[in-house]
Amino acid sequence: MRAICLGIVSAVLAMSSPDNAAPPPSASGPFSGHALSIGSPNGGRLDGGARLSETPYLRVVPYYAETNARWGLPTLVGLIDRAARVVARKYPDAVLSVGDLSRKGGGELDRHHSHESGRDADVGFYLRNPKRPILATRFVAFAPSGVAPTMPGAVFDDARNWAFVEALIEDPATRVSYIFVAAHIRARLLRYAEQLGAPRPVRERAAELMMQPRRAAHDDHFHVRIACPREQHGTCIEEAVVYASRKHPAVAPTRQRSGTDGHDERSKSLPALPPAAKGGGLVARLNKSVDDSDLGADLETTAGADEVDPRPLANAVGADNVEP
């Protein structure tokens, strides 16, 4: 009997030894996995994406909760989660408000001209009143003065919004291509960063990334777009595609985009879809809830992500009148 007991104890000790310990979790985190961004931001689809869910520091705006457009490349989902967490560490009462990403399979999304390939996310501004942060039911637009015309008493939270932009820029795992936002919001954040004493390289990078698209002001949210993963450059198209209008009506009807009155010339097929990996998309930790409305404005933005012209900092002439 004693021999049996000693044998059991020896087995337990052997199982708990370092050589037999369970492998540590993957360094890439809960959002890693097989996923493909196929085509361009305004003419593509998503395969095997990750789903962004709510956490104590991140919510889905109620206005956008019904779209279920909460899917993106794992690199995008991880970026949004990490940036929200960084802001919450600095400001424990901060909760990031998220709107639409992409549908589970990508493709057209109502109210948007992009968000088709899992690389775009709409993120509401942090806002507050004199006493505490405000969690609005939809995205809130701000004037150059930092006040919200449609929400008396609400002000643009410079500290938390700059912390979010800074977290996107300094993220160690994901490269941001653009942060589409109104020119006056861009100038306000750059002025705040300068007053705060943020490092000049960070401010210069923020000035390069933030730009106002031609079609919409984006004065109520950030539109974040990440770069194509390096390993997907044969399948993922970096820039949105500009479709020239026809001089004469087409013989056969062309595809009409949701939420638009005209027809787009989109006869070109998307890159071939590689064989799908076994298993579905990944589900990020926790649950649901956010607000926004993007009338989709970056269709005409064609500057290369690696060739964005340097833009003036906040104290430069014309900083409030930046064009993409």
N, C-alpha and C positions, 0 to 999 in steps of 0.2 A: 504493500500500500504506500509505504514511504517512497519507494522507488517511482511509483506512478505519479505521486505528488511532485517529486523533484523534476520528473520529466515534463509535467504541465508547466511548472514555473519556468523551466529552461526555455520551453517553447514560447511563452509569453514574452520573456526577456529578449529572445531572438527577434520576435516580430517588432518589438519597440526600439530596436537598435537603429542608429543612423543609417546603416547600409540598407535597411529594409523599410525606412520611413517612406511615406507617400511623397511623390514629387511635388515641389512647390507649384503654386498656381502660375499660369502663363504670364509672362511680363507684359504681354499685350493687353491684358485685362479682359473684362466681361464683354467687350464689344468686338473682340477679334473674331475672325471667321471668313469663310469664302463669300465674296460678294463682287459683283461687276457693275460698273457704271458704263452703259452702252450708249454711244451716240453723244450728242451735245446737250447742254442744259435745257435748250428749248426745242429739242428734237431727239429724244432718247428714251431709254427705259432703264429699269433697275432689276437686277437679278440677285436674289439671296441677300437682301439688305438686312440691316438691324433696325429694330423698333425702339424709338425713344419713349420712355415712360416717365411718369412723375417721380420725384423724390422730395424730401423735405425742403430742398433748395431750388427746385425746378418744377414748374407747373405748366399745364396746357391752358391757354386762354380759353374761357368758356365759349366764346364766339366761334372758335375753330375746332372745338372738341368733336363735333359731329363729322368732320371731313375724314377723320382717321388717316390723314396724311402725315403720319408720324414715322415714316420710313426713310432710311438713307444709307449711304455707305457706312460701315462700322467706324471708319475714321471720322466721318462727320458727326455721328451720334456720340462717339467718345469725346470729340472736341467740345461739343455743346455741354455735355455733362461735366467735363473737367473745368471749363471756364466758369460755369455756374458755381461749382464747388470752390474755386479760387475766390470768387467774389464773396461767397458766404463765409469763408474763413476770415476775410478782412472785416466783413459786416454781417454778424450772425443773424440779423433780421432780413437779409436780402434773399428774395426768391425770384428767380429768372422766369419771365413769361414767354412761352414759346408758342408760335403759330404753326403754319404749315411747313412740312419738309416735302416729301414726295409720297405718292401712293405706294402700296406694297410692291407693285410691279413697275412703278414709274409711269411714264406716259403723261398725257394731258391732264391738267388739274384746273378746275374752275377757278376763275379770278386771277390766274397766273399765265404769264407768257413763258415761264421757264419751270423750274422745279420738276423736270421730267426724268432726270438721270441720277437722283440720289445725292447730289452735291450741293443743294441749296437748302437754306433754312431761314425762316422769318422769325425774328426775335424782338419782342417788345422792349421798349425802354423801361428802365427803372424809374419810378416816379414816387413822389412823396408830398405830404403836406408839411406844415411847420413842425408837427409832432411825430409823425411816423410814416413808414412806407405805405403806399397804396397799391392794392392788387385790383386792377380794373377788369371789367368783364370783356373788354375788347381793347385793341391798340388805341393809344391816345396820341393825337398830333400836338406838337409843340411849336410855338412861334419863336423867332430869334431871341426874344427876351427870356425864354425859358419857362413861360407860363403856357397853360393849356387852355385855348379858347373855349373848348367844349366841356371843360371840367374845372370850374372855379375853385381856387385854393390849391390845385395840384401844380407842382413845379418839377422841372427836369432835374433828376438826381445826378449832378455832375460827377460826384465821387464814385458812385456805383457803376454808372455807365462807362466812365473811363477805365475803371478796374476791369470791366468786362472786355472792352476793346484791347486793353493791355494783355489780358489773359489769352485772347485769341492770337495776338501777335507772338507771344512768348511760348506758345504751346510747344512742347518738345516732340510731339508725334505727328502733327497734322499741319500741312501748309495751307494757309488761307490765300485765295487768289484775289478776292474782292470783299469789301464791306460796303454795300450800296446804302447810302443814307443822304438825307438832304444836306445841301451845302452849308446851311447855317448851323446845323447840328454838328457837322464836321468841324467847322471853324470854332464852335463853342468848346468842343472837346479838346481840340488842339491848344486853345488858349488856357483851358484849365490845366492840361498836362504841363504846359510851360510854367504856369504859376506854381504848380505842385513841385516842380523841379525834376520831372521825369527825364531820364537820360535822352539825349538828343537822338541817338540811333533809333530808339523806340518811337519817338515822336515823328521822325522822318519816315519810318516804316508805316506808321498809322496814317500819315499824310498821303503815302502812296496807295494804300489799300482803300481808304475811304473815298468814295466818289458818288456824286448824284447822277443817276441815270437820266436819259433824255425824256422818257415817257411818263415818269411819275416822280413826285418829290421825295417820297420815302421819309416824310417828316413825322411818322408815327411808329417806325420800327427800323431795325437793322435787317438787311438782307445779306446773309453770310454765304459766300460760295467758296468751297475748297478746291484745290487743284486736283487734277487726275492723279491717282496713284501711279508711281513710276512704272510698275509692272503691268499697267493697263493702257499704255500709250498707243497700242495698236487698236484698241477697242473704244477707249474713252476719248472723246473730242473735247479739248480744253475750252474753247470759246463758244459762246452762243453764235448761231448761224444767222446771217442777215439774208432774208428772202426778198428778192426784187419783185416788185409788182409787175404783172403782165400788161403790155400795151393793148392787147386785144383779149377778149374773153376766151377761155380755154374751150376746146371742143367738148371735152368730157368734164363734168363737175369735179373740182378738186376738194380736198378735205377742208372742212371748216373747223376752226378751233373753237373750243368751248368758250363762251363768254365774249366772242368777237363778232363783228358784223361782216367782215370781209373774208376772203379766201386766201390761204397761204399756199405758195408754190412748194409743196413738200413731196415731190414725186421720188426723190432719191431714197433708196432703201438704207436702213441702218446697218451698221457693221454686223456681221454674223454673230449669233449668240453661241458662245462656247458651251460644251456640255455642262449641265448643271451639276453641282456637287450634291451628294446625298445629304438629306436633311434640309430643313427650311431656314428661314432667317433667324436671327438672334433676337431675343427679347431682353431689353435693358432692364435694370433693376427698378422695382416699384411700379407706380400706377399712372394716373391721367390728369388733364385740365389746363387751357391757354387761350389767347385772343389776338387777332390781327386781320388786316385785309390788304393784300398786295394786289394792286391792279396791274402787276407785272410790267416792269419798265425797262428791263435791261436787254431787250431784243436787239437794240441797235448798238450795244456796247461790244466793240470788237477788239479792243486793245489786248495784246497778249499778256498773260499772267506774269510772264518773266520779262516783259518789256513795257511795263507801265511807266509812263512819263512821270518823273518826280514832280510832286505838286507842292505849292508853297505852304509853309508852315503858317500858324495862326496869325503871326504878326506881320506877314508879308502882304504886299498890295494885292488886292483882288482875291483874298482867301475866301471871301464870302460869295464869290461868283465863279466857283470852279465848275468847269464843264468836263464830262468824261472824254 
